[in-house]
Amino acid sequence: MARRGCGVKNRQMHEVMPSDEIVTLSPLRLDDVEAHLTGEDEPLVRWLNGGPGTREGVEAYFRHCWEQWETAGPLRAFGIRVGTDETLAGTIDLRFAGKGLAPGQVNVAYGLYPFWRGHGLATRAVLLASQYAADEGGVEAVILVEPENSASAAVARRAGFTRDEQPHSKDGQRFDRYIRDLRVAPQ
């Protein structure tokens, strides 16, 4: 397929549904807004969203995500879905370009709603998203974790990421940086 935008293949959204038969990733949709707002809790707001969501704000973000898919922009936002009814359990975003990323690096950010935590779903989602990123030309995946967020750090390690010696600062806030070579299968 021809590459456009930031070097990411422009596949149609309906063609993208990585799955391991437990977790399926598929592009976020407007009908996911209510489930996302219902699932949002203090840890998700603190570690991922940066503030409580509003219906208008979440709808605008999900529309932006659709535009990114349609234009082959640098963002690929997925719903983490489980079960035959593909219940929305959380989200995972890939950014193929952005501040602090070298060419070929892909930022991975994820969060699960409270009911779905502690079952290994985030690790499965990170593995699926990493494979998608590799298939799209990503060379190295990067996860930034606030030092106090031990659960997210554990997901990164279980998905084959190693802590980089260089901490990453974002607007004065320190993050632990986990990286994984996407050309090598996780151990």
C-alpha positions in Angstrom: 0.0 0.0 0.0 1.1 3.5 -0.6 2.3 5.5 2.4 1.0 8.9 3.1 1.1 11.4 5.9 3.8 10.6 8.5 4.9 7.4 6.9 2.1 5.2 8.2 0.2 3.0 5.8 -3.2 4.3 5.0 -5.4 1.3 5.6 -9.1 1.7 6.0 -10.3 1.6 9.6 -12.5 -1.4 9.1 -9.4 -3.4 8.0 -7.6 -2.9 11.3 -8.7 -5.2 14.1 -5.7 -6.9 15.7 -6.8 -9.7 18.0 -5.4 -12.6 20.1 -8.9 -14.1 20.5 -9.1 -12.6 24.1 -8.5 -8.9 23.3 -9.4 -7.2 20.0 -8.3 -3.7 19.1 -10.4 -1.6 16.8 -10.6 2.1 16.1 -12.6 4.1 18.6 -16.1 5.1 17.5 -18.5 7.7 18.6 -20.8 5.0 20.2 -17.9 4.3 22.6 -18.2 7.7 24.2 -20.7 6.7 26.9 -18.7 3.5 27.9 -15.5 5.6 28.1 -17.1 8.2 30.3 -18.7 5.5 32.5 -15.3 3.7 32.8 -13.3 6.8 33.7 -12.0 6.9 37.3 -9.4 8.8 39.3 -6.4 6.6 38.2 -7.4 6.8 34.5 -7.8 10.6 34.8 -4.5 11.0 36.7 -2.3 8.7 34.7 -3.7 8.9 31.2 -6.3 11.6 30.5 -4.9 14.5 32.4 -8.3 15.6 33.5 -11.9 14.3 33.8 -13.6 13.9 30.4 -16.8 15.7 29.3 -19.1 14.3 26.7 -18.2 17.2 24.3 -14.5 16.7 24.9 -14.5 12.9 24.5 -16.6 13.2 21.3 -14.2 15.8 19.9 -11.2 13.6 20.7 -12.9 10.5 19.1 -13.7 12.5 16.0 -10.0 13.6 15.9 -9.0 10.0 16.1 -11.3 9.1 13.1 -9.7 12.0 11.1 -6.3 10.7 11.9 -7.2 7.2 10.5 -8.8 8.8 7.4 -5.8 11.0 6.6 -3.0 8.6 7.7 -2.0 11.0 10.4 0.4 10.0 13.2 -2.2 8.9 15.7 -3.8 5.5 15.8 -6.4 5.3 18.7 -7.9 1.9 19.5 -10.6 0.6 21.8 -9.5 -2.4 23.8 -12.4 -4.8 23.4 -13.2 -8.1 25.1 -15.7 -10.8 24.6 -17.9 -11.8 21.7 -19.8 -8.5 22.1 -16.5 -6.6 22.0 -17.2 -4.7 25.2 -15.0 -1.6 25.5 -12.5 -2.3 28.3 -10.2 0.7 27.8 -8.1 2.5 25.1 -4.7 2.3 23.6 -3.1 5.0 21.4 -0.1 4.8 19.2 1.7 8.0 18.0 4.0 7.5 15.1 5.4 11.0 15.4 5.7 13.6 18.1 7.9 15.6 20.4 10.6 13.5 21.8 10.2 10.7 19.3 13.0 9.8 16.9 12.1 8.6 13.4 10.8 5.0 13.7 9.8 5.4 17.3 6.2 4.9 18.3 4.7 6.2 21.6 2.3 3.7 23.3 -0.3 4.9 25.8 -2.9 2.8 27.4 -5.6 2.6 30.1 -8.2 0.1 31.3 -11.5 0.8 33.0 -11.6 -0.4 36.7 -13.5 -3.6 36.1 -11.0 -4.9 33.6 -7.8 -4.3 35.5 -5.7 -7.1 36.9 -6.6 -9.7 34.2 -3.6 -9.2 31.9 -5.7 -7.4 29.3 -3.4 -4.3 29.1 -0.4 -6.5 28.5 -2.3 -8.3 25.7 -3.3 -4.9 24.2 0.2 -3.5 24.3 1.5 -6.7 22.5 -1.2 -6.4 19.8 -0.6 -2.7 19.4 3.2 -3.2 19.2 2.7 -5.8 16.5 0.5 -3.4 14.6 3.1 -0.6 15.0 5.9 -3.0 13.7 3.7 -3.9 10.7 3.2 -0.2 10.0 7.0 0.5 9.9 7.6 1.3 13.6 11.1 0.3 14.7 11.0 1.0 18.5 8.1 1.4 20.9 8.3 3.8 23.8 6.1 3.9 26.9 6.4 6.8 29.3 5.3 6.1 32.8 5.1 8.3 35.9 7.4 6.8 38.5 4.5 6.3 40.9 2.4 4.3 38.4 3.7 0.8 39.2 0.9 -1.0 37.5 1.7 0.7 34.1 5.4 0.0 34.6 4.5 -3.7 35.2 2.5 -3.9 32.0 5.5 -2.5 30.0 7.8 -5.0 31.5 5.5 -7.9 30.9 5.1 -6.8 27.3 8.9 -7.0 26.8 9.9 -3.4 27.3 13.0 -2.5 29.3 13.5 0.6 31.3 15.8 3.1 29.5 18.5 4.7 31.6 17.5 8.1 30.5 14.4 9.4 32.3 12.2 11.6 30.1 10.9 15.0 31.2 7.7 16.4 29.8 7.0 20.0 30.7 9.1 19.6 33.9 7.4 16.3 34.9 9.6 13.3 35.1 8.7 10.0 33.4 10.3 6.6 33.4 10.9 5.6 29.8 10.4 2.0 28.7 11.5 0.9 25.2 11.2 -2.2 23.0 12.8 -3.0 19.7 9.8 -3.9 17.5 12.0 -5.9 15.2 12.5 -8.5 17.9 9.7 -10.7 19.3 9.2 -10.2 23.1 10.6 -12.9 25.3 
